[in-house]
Amino acid sequence: MEDKINLREALSTFDDQWAPRTVATVNNYGVKVVHIQGEFVWHSHEDTDELFQVIRGEVQIHLRDRTINLSPGDIYVVPKGVEHKPASIDGADMMLFEPSETTNTGDTDEELPDHIKTTTGVAL
């Protein structure tokens, strides 16, 4: 890595919602940033945990049995195989940490709404 990365500056380079951008790689893990607003789809990642860190805004990680409320500076790890649905009513920015090839929609069976596209995280 040649220089430091400021996550807020990285987030300022794009406006797309629910479209993670990879800002760094640690071994085979992607450090990704994403803007979110509204609700995602129910999905899981059968082979990997997924770490969420809130940078700006309020985020809800809906699980089938409860909801985890996150504020700036909070992190939460969704264990592999656990269905979850991130959401943010007013919008938020997050950092994700997961294997680089992990798709954002996991193994969902739901039809994707227009505002969600499947991606592994486009490099900035």
N, C-alpha and C positions, 0 to 999 in steps of 0.2 A: 504494500500500500504506500503510495507516494505522499499522500497528505491526509490530514484529518478530514472527517466528514461531519458536517453539521446537518442533523436530521431535519430541522425546520427549513434550512436552505434547500435541501433535497426535495422536500415536499412542495416548495414554492415553484419548482420547475414544471409542474403538471397540475391539471385540474380534474382529471378523470376520477370518478368515484368507483370504489370496489375493484380497482386495477392496480395491484401491488407493483412497486418498482424495486428492483434489487439495487442496493447501494453498496454492498460489500459481501464478500464470501469468507466464511470461516470454515476451513476444511471443506466439507461438502454441504455446509449449511448456508442458506441465504439470509442475509439481514435485509429485510424488505420494509418499505414505508408505503402507507396507503391512506387515502382519504376515504371516509365512509359517511353515508347519510342514509337514513331509512333502515330497512331490514335486509339482511342477506337471506340465504336459503338454509334449511336444515341440511347438514352434511356431517361427515366424519372423515378422518384420515386413518385408515385401518392400520397403517404401518408406522405412524410417527406421532409424537406429541407436537403441540403447536403452542408457542409462546406469544402472547399479546402484551404489548406495553402501550399504554395511552400516553400520547404526547400532548394533545389538546382535546378538550371536550369531555363528554361523558359517554361511556360505552356500556351496553348491557350484553353479557354473554349468556344467552338463554341456553339452558340445559333442559333435558326432558323432565327433571325433578326439581329444578330451582333456577334462579337467575343470579348471576354474579354481576354486581354493579362496580364499574371501574371509573376512577377519576385520573387526571393527569398525574403521572409518576407511578401509578399502580401497574402491576403485572399479574397475569393469570396464565397458567399452563393448562390447556385442555389435554387430558391424557389420550393416547392413541385409542382409536375405536369409539370414542365418546361422541355422540351426536351433539351438535351445538349450532347456534344461530346468532352471530353477532348483530348488533343493532345500535343505532344512535339517532334519536329523534332530531336533534338540532345539528348533527354533524360532528365529526371528530377526526383526528389524525392519530394513526397508530404505527408502531413498529412491530413487525412479525419476525420470528426467528424459527426457521423450519428447514428441513432438507431442501436444497435448491430446486429439485425437480418436483416438489409438492405443488399440486394444482390448488388454487384457492377454493374451488368448489368441491374438492374431495371426491367422495363416491356418492354424491347426491342422486336420487332418482327423480327429484322434482324438475319440472320444466323451468328453465331459467327465465326470469323476467328480462325485459329489454335492458335494464340498467346494470345487469351483471353479465360479464363475459368470463369464460374460463381462461386462466392464465397461470403460468408458473412464476411470473414476476419478470417483467421486461427490465433489462439493465438500464440504469440512468447514464 
